[in-house]
């Protein structure tokens, strides 16, 4: 099509036709500059969700979103810069721990993050629950911070992939998040723009992830790695478990508190920290600070135990305008007493057999920790804490979870939903691996948890 006609493009995709590189670029450009309104892009997103995008369309969409802004130049930063991205999960506070940890190992990490999508939390929302913390850094501030302290977590500026920033928010409220090509294009347009030399991806799989099945998670990982290869960027994708929430807290400030506890050395053998070390090992090896991921995981343990990772987090908070007192005394900041508790049903005596991550994520949104419309604000203290997890021994009347919110909500309904997310058994359940598999351009490698190989 020589001239842009949004209706024709939407109809073509609705009918299953492949769009040309020129058409997709023109459509994305027009949406970015405001010529195409939200309602037409929403129609296109739904058509793409239902009909899919072929590999060429996904690549073209990635290029169009990348070209809509500036690629950040971090060539002045010494060393190999390694980025990280998660496809989203419930209780996923990994970045809050991982960025300072890897930076404290001597590998620079530059990260652009987003806000909550549906039932999954957003790293920016979590960080902004720290009083004063700024995520609206300019490109110059972003670059300076990587040089000064080796790590940064910022929101997208208007200069970086502005098309993705607009589409990211729109997908959240049009039920089009779970499209593999849309996810891949969004991730890689932003990741290729942020200035890193290599990339590690946490591709989550399970009930609380956008990829519910291993087959879909593997397809997404392969699509992401292929896009990276086209741009001469080494990419490692790790497939991790998201059937159960990560950690024992879900929400913005609740997750920051738990991340600080992990940086202090608590919960060292939890599934959360196994995933953190698995990703860290890959990043440290790609960055040249370890000979192999196994050595990188060992270094990750060392910087937690020495306090270096916690100190780097304190510096990151301070540099981005946040109050570093939260690192030293998180219990004194922004805490709210639980407004309700969920208890183990009377007569139960055994173990938590399972916990549905999706139901817990949805409960957190109802408490105010997430968004149901793209302009909605979030309650920084809302969420769940003290979650019992599969394998925990329980008896009738024990606390399964504590609920926190600053706003009025239907607590009875939330309490019932959280209780229904649990199941129980008389014997301990078999534990699922936290880190399932690893994918690079050389193919798939099945993995075992650290607890199984002694690393």
ROLUMGU-442495 format. One record per residue (C-alpha): residue in one letter; residue number from 1; x, y, z. Coordinates in Angstrom, 1 decimal, padded with zeros to 4 digits. Example, Ala and Ser with C-alpha at 12.3 -4.5 7.8 and 13.67 -1.06 7.14 Angstrom:
  resn  resi       X       Y       Z
     a     1   012.3  -004.5   007.8
     s     2   013.7  -001.1   007.1
***
This chain:
  resn  resi       X       Y       Z
     x     1   000.0   000.0   000.0
     x     2   001.6   003.3  -001.1
     x     3  -000.4   005.6   001.2
     x     4  -001.1   004.8   004.8
     x     5  -004.7   003.7   005.3
     x     6  -005.1   002.4   008.8
     x     7  -008.5   000.8   008.2
     x     8  -007.1  -001.2   005.3
     x     9  -004.1  -002.4   007.3
     x    10  -006.4  -003.4   010.2
     x    11  -008.7  -005.3   007.9
     x    12  -005.8  -007.0   006.2
     x    13  -004.4  -008.2   009.5
     x    14  -007.9  -009.2   010.7
     x    15  -008.2  -011.4   007.6
     x    16  -004.9  -013.0   008.2
     x    17  -002.8  -011.3   005.6
     x    18   000.9  -010.5   006.2
     x    19   001.8  -006.8   006.3
     x    20   004.9  -005.4   004.5
     x    21   007.8  -003.8   006.3
     x    22   006.9  -000.5   004.8
     x    23   003.2  -000.7   006.0
     x    24   004.2  -001.7   009.5
     x    25   006.8   001.1   009.7
     x    26   004.3   003.7   008.4
     x    27   001.6   002.5   010.8
     x    28   003.9   002.6   013.9
     x    29   005.3   006.0   012.9
     x    30   001.8   007.4   012.5
     x    31   000.7   006.0   015.9
     x    32   003.8   007.4   017.6
     x    33   003.2   010.9   016.2
     x    34  -000.5   010.8   017.1
     x    35  -001.9   010.6   013.6
     x    36  -003.3   007.1   014.3
     x    37  -005.5   007.2   017.5
     x    38  -005.5   004.6   020.3
     x    39  -008.8   003.0   019.1
     x    40  -007.3   002.1   015.7
     x    41  -004.1   000.8   017.2
     x    42  -006.2  -001.2   019.6
     x    43  -008.0  -002.8   016.7
     x    44  -004.7  -003.7   015.1
     x    45  -003.3  -005.2   018.3
     x    46  -006.4  -007.4   018.7
     x    47  -006.2  -008.5   015.0
     x    48  -002.5  -009.3   015.5
     x    49  -003.2  -011.1   018.7
     x    50  -005.9  -013.3   017.0
     x    51  -004.2  -013.8   013.6
     x    52  -000.6  -013.8   014.7
     x    53   002.4  -012.1   013.1
     x    54   004.9  -014.1   011.0
     x    55   008.6  -013.9   011.7
     x    56   009.2  -011.2   009.1
     x    57   006.3  -009.1   010.6
     x    58   007.7  -009.5   014.1
     x    59   011.1  -008.4   012.9
     x    60   009.7  -005.4   011.1
     x    61   007.6  -004.4   014.1
     x    62   010.8  -004.6   016.3
     x    63   012.7  -002.4   013.8
     x    64   009.9   000.1   013.5
     x    65   009.7   000.5   017.3
     x    66   013.5   000.7   017.7
     x    67   013.7   003.3   014.9
     x    68   011.0   005.4   016.5
     x    69   013.6   006.7   019.0
     x    70   017.3   006.8   019.9
     x    71   019.7   003.9   020.6
     x    72   021.6   004.8   023.7
     x    73   025.4   004.9   023.3
     x    74   027.2   003.4   026.3
     x    75   030.6   003.1   024.5
     x    76   032.1   005.4   027.0
     x    77   031.4   002.9   029.8
     x    78   034.3   000.5   030.2
     x    79   033.7  -003.3   030.0
     x    80   031.0  -005.4   028.5
     x    81   027.5  -004.1   029.4
     x    82   024.9  -006.8   030.0
     x    83   021.2  -006.2   030.2
     x    84   018.4  -008.2   031.7
     x    85   014.7  -008.6   031.0
     x    86   011.9  -010.6   032.5
     x    87   008.7  -011.5   030.6
     x    88   006.7  -010.8   033.8
     x    89   005.5  -012.7   036.8
     x    90   003.8  -012.5   040.2
     x    91   006.1  -011.5   043.0
     x    92   009.0  -011.0   040.4
     x    93   011.3  -008.7   042.3
     x    94   014.4  -010.3   040.6
     x    95   015.7  -007.1   039.0
     x    96   015.8  -005.2   042.3
     x    97   018.3  -007.8   043.6
     x    98   020.0  -008.7   040.3
     x    99   021.1  -005.3   039.0
     x   100   023.1  -004.3   042.1
     x   101   024.4  -007.8   042.6
     x   102   025.8  -008.1   039.0
     x   103   027.1  -004.5   039.1
     x   104   029.0  -005.3   042.4
     x   105   030.7  -008.1   040.5
     x   106   032.2  -005.5   038.1
     x   107   029.7  -006.0   035.2
     x   108   027.9  -002.8   034.1
     x   109   024.1  -003.2   033.9
     x   110   021.9  -000.7   032.2
     x   111   018.2  -001.5   032.5
     x   112   015.0   000.2   031.1
     x   113   012.0  -001.2   033.0
     x   114   008.2  -000.8   032.7
     x   115   005.1  -000.6   034.9
     x   116   002.7  -003.3   035.8
     x   117   001.0  -005.3   033.1
     x   118  -002.3  -006.9   034.1
     x   119  -001.7  -009.3   037.1
     x   120   002.1  -008.9   037.0
     x   121   003.9  -006.2   038.8
     x   122   006.2  -003.5   037.3
     x   123   009.7  -002.8   038.4
     x   124   009.2   001.0   038.2
     x   125   006.1   000.9   040.4
     x   126   008.1  -001.1   043.0
     x   127   011.0   001.3   043.0
     x   128   008.8   004.3   043.2
     x   129   007.4   003.0   046.4
     x   130   010.7   004.1   047.9
     x   131   010.3   007.7   049.0
     x   132   011.9   010.1   046.4
     x   133   013.1   007.4   044.0
     x   134   013.2   008.7   040.4
     x   135   012.7   006.6   037.4
     x   136   012.3   009.4   034.9
     x   137   016.1   009.8   034.1
     x   138   017.3   011.5   031.0
     x   139   019.6   009.6   028.6
     x   140   022.5   011.7   030.0
     x   141   021.7   010.8   033.6
     x   142   021.2   007.1   032.7
     x   143   024.6   007.0   031.0
     x   144   026.3   008.9   033.8
     x   145   024.9   006.5   036.4
     x   146   026.2   003.4   034.6
     x   147   029.7   005.1   034.5
     x   148   029.5   006.1   038.2
     x   149   028.1   003.1   040.0
     x   150   027.8   000.4   037.3
     x   151   024.1   000.0   037.3
     x   152   020.8   001.8   036.6
     x   153   017.1   001.0   036.5
     x   154   015.1   003.7   034.7
     x   155   011.9   004.1   032.8
     x   156   011.8   004.7   029.1
     x   157   012.4   008.3   028.2
     x   158   010.7   010.0   025.2
     x   159   014.0   009.4   023.3
     x   160   014.0   005.6   023.7
     x   161   011.6   003.5   021.7
     x   162   008.6   005.9   022.2
     x   163   006.4   003.6   020.0
     x   164   007.0   000.7   022.4
     x   165   006.2   002.9   025.4
     x   166   002.8   003.8   024.0
     x   167   002.1   000.3   022.8
     x   168   003.2  -001.2   026.1
     x   169   000.5   000.7   028.0
     x   170  -002.2   000.1   025.4
     x   171  -001.6  -003.7   025.3
     x   172  -002.2  -003.8   029.1
     x   173  -005.7  -002.5   028.8
     x   174  -006.8  -004.2   025.5
     x   175  -006.2  -007.8   026.6
     x   176  -003.4  -008.3   024.0
     x   177  -000.5  -008.8   026.3
     x   178  -000.1  -012.5   025.7
     x   179   000.9  -012.4   022.0
     x   180   004.3  -014.0   021.4
     x   181   005.3  -011.7   018.5
     x   182   004.0  -008.6   020.2
     x   183   005.9  -009.5   023.4
     x   184   009.1  -010.2   021.4
     x   185   008.9  -007.0   019.5
     x   186   008.3  -005.0   022.6
     x   187   011.1  -006.6   024.6
     x   188   013.7  -006.4   021.9
     x   189   013.0  -002.9   020.7
     x   190   013.6  -001.7   024.2
     x   191   016.5  -004.0   025.0
     x   192   018.4  -003.2   021.8
     x   193   017.9   000.5   022.5
     x   194   019.3   000.5   026.1
     x   195   022.9   000.3   025.1
     x   196   024.1  -003.1   026.4
     x   197   026.4  -005.4   024.6
     x   198   024.7  -008.6   025.6
     x   199   021.4  -009.7   027.1
     x   200   020.0  -012.3   029.5
     x   201   016.3  -013.0   029.4
     x   202   014.1  -014.5   032.1
     x   203   011.3  -016.2   030.2
     x   204   008.7  -017.2   032.7
     x   205   006.5  -020.2   032.2
     x   206   003.4  -021.2   034.2
     x   207   000.0  -020.1   035.5
     x   208   001.3  -016.7   036.7
     x   209   003.2  -015.9   033.5
     x   210   002.0  -014.7   030.1
     x   211   003.4  -017.9   028.7
     x   212   001.3  -020.6   030.3
     x   213   002.9  -023.6   028.6
     x   214   006.5  -024.7   028.1
     x   215   005.9  -024.9   024.4
     x   216   004.9  -021.2   024.3
     x   217   007.8  -020.2   026.5
     x   218   010.2  -022.0   024.3
     x   219   008.8  -020.3   021.2
     x   220   009.2  -016.9   022.8
     x   221   012.7  -017.6   023.9
     x   222   013.7  -018.8   020.4
     x   223   012.1  -015.7   018.8
     x   224   013.9  -013.3   021.2
     x   225   017.3  -015.0   020.7
     x   226   016.8  -014.9   016.9
     x   227   016.1  -011.2   017.0
     x   228   019.2  -010.6   019.1
     x   229   021.3  -012.6   016.6
     x   230   020.0  -010.4   013.7
     x   231   021.4  -007.4   015.6
     x   232   024.7  -009.1   016.6
     x   233   023.8  -009.1   020.2
     x   234   024.5  -012.3   022.2
     x   235   021.4  -013.3   024.1
     x   236   020.9  -016.1   026.6
     x   237   017.3  -017.0   027.5
     x   238   016.5  -018.8   030.8
     x   239   013.1  -020.5   031.2
     x   240   012.0  -020.2   034.8
     x   241   009.0  -021.4   036.8
     x   242   006.0  -019.1   037.4
     x   243   003.3  -021.5   038.6
     x   244   003.8  -020.2   042.1
     x   245   004.6  -016.6   043.1
     x   246   008.2  -015.7   043.6
     x   247   009.0  -015.1   047.2
     x   248   006.6  -014.5   050.0
     x   249   005.5  -011.0   049.2
     x   250   003.5  -009.6   046.3
     x   251   003.0  -005.9   045.8
     x   252   005.2  -002.8   045.4
     x   253   006.6  -001.9   048.7
     x   254   006.1  -005.4   050.1
     x   255   008.4  -006.7   047.3
     x   256   011.0  -004.0   047.9
     x   257   011.2  -005.0   051.5
     x   258   011.7  -008.7   050.5
     x   259   014.3  -007.8   048.0
     x   260   016.3  -005.9   050.7
     x   261   016.0  -008.9   052.9
     x   262   017.5  -011.1   050.1
     x   263   020.3  -008.6   049.6
     x   264   021.0  -009.0   053.3
     x   265   021.5  -012.7   052.8
     x   266   018.1  -013.9   053.9
     x   267   016.2  -016.6   051.9
     x   268   019.5  -017.7   050.3
     x   269   018.2  -021.1   049.2
     x   270   014.7  -020.0   048.2
     x   271   013.5  -020.5   044.6
     x   272   013.7  -016.7   044.2
     x   273   017.4  -016.6   045.0
     x   274   018.0  -019.7   042.9
     x   275   016.6  -017.8   039.9
     x   276   018.6  -014.7   040.8
     x   277   021.8  -016.6   040.9
     x   278   021.0  -018.5   037.7
     x   279   020.5  -015.2   035.8
     x   280   023.5  -013.6   037.6
     x   281   025.8  -016.4   036.6
     x   282   024.9  -015.9   032.9
     x   283   025.3  -012.1   033.1
     x   284   028.6  -012.3   035.0
     x   285   030.0  -014.8   032.5
     x   286   028.8  -012.7   029.5
     x   287   030.4  -009.6   031.1
     x   288   033.7  -011.4   031.3
     x   289   033.9  -011.4   035.1
     x   290   033.7  -015.2   035.3
     x   291   034.8  -018.0   033.0
     x   292   031.5  -019.8   033.1
     x   293   028.0  -019.4   034.5
     x   294   028.9  -021.8   037.3
     x   295   031.7  -019.4   038.4
     x   296   029.3  -016.5   038.0
     x   297   026.8  -018.1   040.4
     x   298   029.6  -018.5   043.0
     x   299   030.6  -014.9   042.7
     x   300   026.9  -013.9   043.1
     x   301   026.9  -015.8   046.5
     x   302   030.1  -014.0   047.5
     x   303   028.8  -010.5   047.0
     x   304   025.7  -011.2   048.9
     x   305   027.6  -012.7   051.8
     x   306   030.1  -009.8   051.8
     x   307   027.4  -007.1   051.8
     x   308   028.8  -005.6   048.5
     x   309   025.5  -006.2   046.7
     x   310   023.5  -004.5   049.4
     x   311   025.8  -001.6   049.4
     x   312   025.5  -001.2   045.6
     x   313   021.7  -001.2   046.0
     x   314   022.0   001.6   048.6
     x   315   024.1   003.6   046.2
     x   316   021.6   003.0   043.4
     x   317   018.7   004.2   045.6
     x   318   020.7   007.2   046.7
     x   319   021.8   008.2   043.2
     x   320   018.3   008.0   041.8
     x   321   016.9   010.3   044.6
     x   322   015.5   007.7   046.9
     x   323   015.9   007.7   050.6
     x   324   018.7   005.2   051.4
     x   325   017.3   004.9   055.0
     x   326   014.9   002.3   053.5
     x   327   017.9   000.0   053.0
     x   328   019.0   000.2   056.6
     x   329   015.6   000.2   058.2
     x   330   012.9  -000.9   055.7
     x   331   010.5  -001.7   058.6
     x   332   010.3   002.0   059.4
     x   333   009.2   003.1   055.9
     x   334   005.8   003.1   054.3
     x   335   004.6   000.1   056.3
     x   336   000.9  -000.5   056.8
     x   337  -000.5  -003.0   059.2
     x   338  -002.3  -005.9   057.6
     x   339  -006.0  -005.1   057.2
     x   340  -006.9  -008.8   057.0
     x   341  -005.5  -012.3   057.2
     x   342  -006.2  -015.5   055.4
     x   343  -006.1  -018.6   057.5
     x   344  -005.7  -022.3   056.9
     x   345  -009.2  -024.0   057.0
     x   346  -010.1  -025.7   060.2
     x   347  -009.3  -029.4   060.3
     x   348  -006.4  -029.1   057.9
     x   349  -003.2  -030.7   059.1
     x   350  -000.4  -031.3   056.6
     x   351   001.3  -029.2   053.9
     x   352   000.7  -026.5   051.3
     x   353   000.4  -028.6   048.1
     x   354   000.0  -025.8   045.6
     x   355  -000.5  -022.0   045.2
     x   356  -001.9  -020.5   042.1
     x   357   000.3  -017.5   041.1
     x   358  -002.4  -016.0   038.7
     x   359  -005.0  -015.9   041.5
     x   360  -002.5  -014.2   043.9
     x   361  -001.6  -011.7   041.2
     x   362  -005.2  -010.9   040.6
     x   363  -005.8  -010.5   044.3
     x   364  -002.9  -008.0   044.6
     x   365  -004.5  -005.9   041.8
     x   366  -007.8  -005.9   043.7
     x   367  -006.0  -004.6   046.7
     x   368  -004.6  -001.7   044.7
     x   369  -001.1  -003.0   043.8
     x   370  -001.8  -003.1   040.0
     x   371  -003.7  -001.3   037.3
     x   372  -007.0  -002.2   035.5
     x   373  -006.8   000.9   033.2
     x   374  -003.6   002.4   031.8
     x   375  -004.0   005.8   033.7
     x   376  -004.8   004.2   037.1
     x   377  -002.5   004.9   040.0
     x   378  -001.2   002.1   042.3
     x   379  -001.2   001.9   046.1
     x   380   002.5   001.5   047.1
     x   381   001.8  -000.4   050.3
     x   382  -000.9  -002.7   048.8
     x   383  -000.3  -006.4   048.4
     x   384   000.2  -009.6   050.3
     x   385   002.9  -010.7   052.7
     x   386   003.9  -013.8   054.7
     x   387   002.6  -016.1   052.0
     x   388   002.8  -019.7   052.8
     x   389   004.4  -021.6   049.9
     x   390   004.2  -025.2   048.6
     x   391   006.0  -027.5   051.0
     x   392   005.3  -025.5   054.1
     x   393   003.8  -027.4   057.0
     x   394   000.4  -026.0   058.1
     x   395  -002.4  -026.6   060.6
     x   396  -005.9  -025.3   060.8
     x   397  -005.9  -021.6   061.8
     x   398  -002.4  -020.8   060.6
     x   399  -001.9  -017.6   058.7
     x   400  -001.7  -018.3   054.9
     x   401  -001.2  -014.6   053.9
     x   402  -001.6  -011.1   055.2
     x   403  -003.4  -008.5   053.1
     x   404  -002.4  -004.8   052.9
     x   405  -004.1  -001.9   051.3
     x   406  -004.6   001.9   051.9
     x   407  -007.8   002.0   049.9
     x   408  -011.2   000.5   050.4
     x   409  -011.8  -002.8   048.7
     x   410  -013.9  -005.9   049.0
     x   411  -011.7  -007.7   051.5
     x   412  -014.1  -010.6   051.9
     x   413  -013.9  -011.3   048.2
     x   414  -010.1  -011.0   048.2
     x   415  -009.7  -013.2   051.2
     x   416  -011.9  -015.9   049.6
     x   417  -009.9  -015.7   046.4
     x   418  -006.6  -016.1   048.2
     x   419  -007.9  -019.0   050.2
     x   420  -009.1  -020.7   047.0
     x   421  -005.7  -020.2   045.4
     x   422  -004.3  -022.8   047.9
     x   423  -004.5  -026.5   048.0
     x   424  -003.3  -028.9   050.8
     x   425  -002.0  -032.4   051.1
     x   426  -001.1  -034.8   053.9
     x   427   002.4  -035.3   052.6
     x   428   005.0  -032.8   051.3
     x   429   004.5  -032.1   047.5
     x   430   007.2  -032.7   044.9
     x   431   009.0  -029.5   044.3
     x   432   009.2  -028.1   040.7
     x   433   012.5  -026.8   039.4
     x   434   012.9  -023.1   039.6
     x   435   015.2  -022.8   036.6
     x   436   014.0  -025.1   033.9
     x   437   016.1  -024.7   030.8
     x   438   018.6  -022.4   028.9
     x   439   018.5  -021.4   025.3
     x   440   021.1  -019.7   023.0
     x   441   021.8  -019.8   019.3
     x   442   023.4  -023.2   019.9
     x   443   020.1  -024.6   021.1
     x   444   018.4  -025.8   024.3
     x   445   020.0  -027.1   027.5
     x   446   017.8  -028.6   030.2
     x   447   018.9  -027.5   033.7
     x   448   018.7  -028.5   037.3
     x   449   018.3  -026.3   040.3
     x   450   021.5  -025.5   042.3
     x   451   020.3  -027.5   045.2
     x   452   020.6  -030.6   042.9
     x   453   024.1  -029.9   041.6
     x   454   025.7  -028.4   044.7
     x   455   026.5  -025.0   043.1
***
